Amino acid sequence: MKNILCYGDSNTWGFIPGSGKRYTEDIRWTGLLQRGLGHGYQVIEAGVNGRTTSFDDPFCNYLNGWRSLPYSLLSAKPVDLLIISLGTNDLKFTDARGSSKGIEAIINLALSLDTIFSGMDQGGIFNAVPKILVIFPISLHPEINTRSPPSSMASKYGESLKFRDFYQPVCEKKHVNSLDGALFATASPVDCTHMDAEGHRALGMAVLVKVKELLDHSTER
């Protein structure tokens, strides 16, 4: 059994635009990934609404993704692939450049935890040579700048178009895999932030192709 940990925010959790309810498993991109991979794979969903890469929300201190990552990794180990899908909520606190620093911090933490626990004879976090896939966030819908009442990410539409520009160099520097979510899905005009069902389908299929490519060439410890 190969374990895939999907660590993300509301678009990983499956937030239905405008309702706050959750898409069913057969619609969420994580559920489609599980169905596509079939037996022999376990897709572990770890999406939390509002989660950032590494920024503190003053009203919800549990939303800092850097702080909570160890709990998800340790509960899921051994992990064959860690998928990180974060960044959109960073725009409440920073710009795309700042978010790229957050994604680098979370990658560094995942790799350091694997080293630490391997050295403690508890078995490393990863079942094989560490494999990480970073999904770049989809862009916000342009109407987010004019919504009423104003969104907490109002005026950040332009920044949301820059995720690839800043995330790609980080992934190359850290030698981790990447997938640009904005090439496959867009934010719904209903709330300007979350994917609709078609977005989940398109992203799920793209992630499926990438995951098969990555795990067909895994190297055991």
C-alpha positions as CSV (number, residue, x, y, z in Angstrom):
1,M,0.0,0.0,0.0
2,K,1.4,3.4,-1.0
3,N,0.3,6.3,1.1
4,I,-0.2,9.8,-0.4
5,L,-0.7,12.7,2.0
6,C,-2.6,15.6,0.4
7,Y,-1.8,18.5,2.7
8,G,-3.8,21.6,1.7
9,D,-6.5,24.2,2.4
10,S,-10.2,24.5,1.5
11,N,-9.7,23.5,-2.1
12,T,-8.2,20.3,-0.9
13,W,-11.0,19.9,1.8
14,G,-13.6,20.4,-1.0
15,F,-15.3,23.7,-0.1
16,I,-18.4,24.3,-2.3
17,P,-18.3,27.9,-3.5
18,G,-20.7,30.1,-1.7
19,S,-22.1,27.5,0.6
20,G,-19.3,26.4,3.0
21,K,-20.5,22.8,2.6
22,R,-18.2,20.0,1.3
23,Y,-18.2,18.3,-2.1
24,T,-18.7,14.6,-1.8
25,E,-15.8,12.2,-2.3
26,D,-16.8,11.5,-5.9
27,I,-16.3,15.2,-6.8
28,R,-13.3,16.3,-4.7
29,W,-10.0,16.2,-6.6
30,T,-8.6,14.0,-3.8
31,G,-11.4,11.5,-4.2
32,L,-11.0,11.4,-7.9
33,L,-7.3,10.8,-7.4
34,Q,-8.1,7.8,-5.1
35,R,-10.5,6.4,-7.6
36,G,-8.1,6.8,-10.4
37,L,-5.2,5.1,-8.5
38,G,-7.4,2.3,-7.3
39,H,-6.2,-0.6,-5.0
40,G,-2.8,-0.4,-3.6
41,Y,-2.9,3.3,-2.9
42,Q,-4.3,5.3,0.0
43,V,-5.0,9.0,-0.5
44,I,-5.0,10.7,2.9
45,E,-7.0,14.0,2.9
46,A,-5.6,16.7,5.1
47,G,-7.3,19.8,3.9
48,V,-8.2,22.6,6.4
49,N,-10.2,25.7,5.4
50,G,-8.1,28.9,5.7
51,R,-4.8,27.1,6.1
52,T,-1.7,29.1,5.1
53,T,1.8,27.9,4.3
54,S,3.5,29.4,7.4
55,F,1.6,32.5,8.3
56,D,-0.2,33.0,11.6
57,D,-3.9,34.0,11.5
58,P,-4.4,36.2,14.6
59,F,-7.9,34.8,15.1
60,C,-7.2,31.1,14.4
61,N,-3.8,30.0,15.5
62,Y,-4.3,26.5,14.2
63,L,-4.2,27.6,10.5
64,N,-0.4,27.9,10.2
65,G,0.5,25.1,7.9
66,W,4.1,25.0,8.9
67,R,3.1,24.4,12.6
68,S,0.6,21.7,11.9
69,L,2.5,19.8,9.2
70,P,4.4,17.5,11.6
71,Y,1.2,16.2,13.1
72,S,-0.2,15.2,9.7
73,L,3.1,13.6,8.6
74,L,3.6,11.7,11.8
75,S,0.0,10.3,11.7
76,A,0.3,9.3,8.1
77,K,3.8,7.8,8.0
78,P,5.2,6.0,6.2
79,V,4.4,8.5,3.4
80,D,5.3,7.6,-0.3
81,L,4.3,11.0,-1.6
82,L,3.5,14.3,0.1
83,I,1.3,16.7,-2.0
84,I,1.3,20.3,-0.8
85,S,-1.4,22.5,-2.1
86,L,-1.2,25.8,-0.2
87,G,-0.7,29.5,-0.8
88,T,-4.0,31.1,-1.6
89,N,-4.7,32.1,2.0
90,D,-1.2,33.6,2.3
91,L,-2.6,36.5,0.3
92,K,-4.4,37.7,3.4
93,F,-1.0,38.4,5.0
94,T,1.6,38.8,2.2
95,D,2.2,38.8,-1.6
96,A,3.1,35.9,-4.0
97,R,6.8,36.4,-3.2
98,G,6.2,36.1,0.5
99,S,4.1,33.0,-0.1
100,S,6.9,31.4,-2.0
101,K,9.1,31.8,1.1
102,G,6.3,30.1,3.1
103,I,6.2,27.2,0.7
104,E,10.0,26.9,0.9
105,A,9.8,26.8,4.7
106,I,7.2,24.0,4.7
107,I,9.3,21.9,2.2
108,N,12.4,22.4,4.4
109,L,10.4,21.2,7.4
110,A,9.1,18.1,5.7
111,L,12.6,17.1,4.6
112,S,14.2,17.8,8.0
113,L,11.5,15.8,9.8
114,D,12.3,12.8,7.6
115,T,16.0,13.1,8.6
116,I,15.3,13.6,12.3
117,F,13.0,10.6,12.6
118,S,15.2,8.4,10.5
119,G,18.1,9.1,12.9
120,M,15.9,8.2,15.9
121,D,15.4,4.6,14.7
122,Q,11.6,5.3,14.5
123,G,11.5,5.0,10.8
124,G,11.6,8.1,8.6
125,I,8.6,10.0,7.6
126,F,8.9,8.8,4.0
127,N,8.7,5.2,3.0
128,A,11.2,5.8,0.2
129,V,13.5,8.6,-0.9
130,P,11.4,11.7,0.0
131,K,9.0,12.6,-2.7
132,I,7.1,15.9,-2.6
133,L,4.7,17.4,-5.2
134,V,3.8,21.1,-4.8
135,I,0.6,22.2,-6.5
136,F,0.7,25.9,-7.3
137,P,-2.5,27.7,-6.3
138,I,-5.2,28.5,-8.8
139,S,-5.7,32.2,-9.4
140,L,-8.4,34.2,-7.7
141,H,-11.4,35.3,-9.8
142,P,-10.9,38.9,-10.9
143,E,-14.2,40.0,-9.3
144,I,-12.7,39.4,-5.9
145,N,-11.4,43.0,-6.1
146,T,-14.9,44.4,-6.3
147,R,-17.0,42.1,-4.1
148,S,-19.3,43.4,-1.5
149,P,-18.8,42.9,1.3
150,P,-15.1,43.1,0.6
151,S,-13.1,39.9,0.7
152,S,-10.1,39.6,3.0
153,M,-8.1,39.1,-0.2
154,A,-9.6,42.1,-2.1
155,S,-7.0,43.7,-4.4
156,K,-4.9,40.5,-4.5
157,Y,-6.1,39.1,-7.8
158,G,-2.9,40.4,-9.5
159,E,-0.8,38.7,-6.9
160,S,-2.6,35.4,-7.4
161,L,-1.4,35.4,-11.0
162,K,2.2,35.4,-9.9
163,F,2.3,32.1,-7.9
164,R,4.0,30.2,-10.7
165,D,6.7,32.9,-11.1
166,F,7.8,32.6,-7.5
167,Y,6.9,29.0,-6.7
168,Q,8.7,27.4,-9.6
169,P,12.2,28.6,-8.7
170,V,11.7,27.3,-5.1
171,C,10.7,23.9,-6.3
172,E,13.7,23.7,-8.6
173,K,16.0,24.9,-5.9
174,K,14.7,22.3,-3.4
175,H,14.5,19.5,-6.1
176,V,10.8,18.8,-5.6
177,N,8.2,18.2,-8.2
178,S,5.6,20.7,-9.1
179,L,2.3,21.1,-10.9
180,D,0.6,24.5,-11.8
181,G,-2.9,24.2,-10.6
182,A,-3.9,27.3,-12.5
183,L,-3.4,25.5,-15.8
184,F,-6.3,23.2,-15.0
185,A,-8.7,25.0,-12.7
186,T,-10.0,28.5,-12.0
187,A,-11.8,30.0,-9.1
188,S,-15.6,30.1,-9.3
189,P,-17.2,33.6,-9.7
190,V,-19.6,32.6,-6.9
191,D,-17.0,33.3,-4.2
192,C,-13.9,34.1,-6.3
193,T,-11.8,31.7,-4.3
194,H,-12.9,28.1,-4.6
195,M,-13.1,25.6,-7.5
196,D,-16.3,24.3,-8.9
197,A,-16.9,20.6,-9.6
198,E,-15.4,20.9,-13.1
199,G,-12.3,22.5,-11.6
200,H,-12.0,19.6,-9.2
201,R,-12.3,17.1,-12.0
202,A,-9.7,18.7,-14.2
203,L,-7.2,19.2,-11.4
204,G,-7.8,15.6,-10.1
205,M,-7.1,14.2,-13.5
206,A,-3.9,16.2,-13.9
207,V,-2.7,15.2,-10.4
208,L,-3.5,11.6,-11.2
209,V,-1.2,11.6,-14.2
210,K,1.6,13.2,-12.2
211,V,1.3,10.9,-9.3
212,K,1.4,7.8,-11.5
213,E,4.6,9.2,-13.1
214,L,6.2,9.8,-9.7
215,L,5.3,6.6,-7.9
216,D,6.1,4.3,-10.8
217,H,9.7,5.1,-10.2
218,S,9.9,5.2,-6.4
219,T,13.0,3.8,-4.6
220,E,12.6,1.9,-1.4
221,R,14.8,2.6,1.6
